[in-house]
Amino acid sequence: MNDVFKALSDPTRRRILELLYERDMTAGDIADSFNISKPSISHHLNILKNSKLVFTERQGQNIIYSLNTTSFQSIIKWFYDFTGKDDSHEKK
């Protein structure tokens, strides 16, 4: 889960996830939405992939990126469990 929070800490990676929420995309499609170099986008995509927030699928010469919704369900469950703890842990 640490890798997930590290990946989510960067605004560029969060924006990439927002784009992928709309539709699956190639790295080139994603890069077209930013004013940064393609190698930088590739670096961000690798972090997202390694944290299991995105899936990749090769289609011919292209690699298609898509959201891993299972990972997001796990994050939401963690937040729910964290915030749903009893009040005995509350600071007074």
ZIBELVEN-V56476 format. One record per backbone hydrogen bond with DSSP energy under -0.5 kcal/mol. CO is the residue of the C=O (numbers start at 0). NH is the residue of the N-H. E is the energy in kcal/mol with one decimal. If there is no record, write none. Layout:
# ZIBELVEN-V56476
CO|NH|E, CO|NH|E
This chain:
# ZIBELVEN-V56476
0|4|-2.1, 1|5|-2.4, 2|6|-2.5, 3|7|-2.4, 4|8|-0.9, 5|8|-0.7, 6|9|-1.0, 9|13|-2.1, 10|14|-2.2, 11|15|-2.3, 12|16|-2.2, 13|17|-1.9, 14|18|-2.3, 15|19|-2.4, 16|20|-1.5, 17|21|-1.0, 18|21|-0.6, 18|22|-1.5, 24|64|-3.7, 25|29|-2.2, 26|30|-2.9, 27|31|-1.8, 29|32|-1.7, 30|33|-1.9, 36|40|-2.0, 37|41|-2.7, 38|42|-2.1, 39|43|-2.3, 40|44|-2.8, 41|45|-2.3, 42|46|-1.9, 43|47|-2.3, 44|48|-2.6, 45|49|-3.0, 46|50|-1.8, 47|52|-2.4, 47|53|-1.0, 48|51|-1.5, 52|67|-2.5, 54|65|-2.0, 56|63|-3.2, 58|61|-2.0, 61|58|-3.1, 61|63|-0.5, 62|26|-0.6, 63|56|-1.7, 64|24|-2.0, 65|54|-3.1, 66|68|-1.0, 67|70|-0.8, 67|71|-1.3, 68|72|-2.1, 69|73|-1.9, 70|74|-2.1, 71|75|-2.5, 72|76|-2.4, 73|77|-2.3, 74|78|-2.6, 75|79|-2.8, 76|80|-3.1, 77|81|-2.8, 78|82|-2.9, 79|83|-1.6, 81|84|-0.8, 85|88|-1.1, 86|89|-1.6
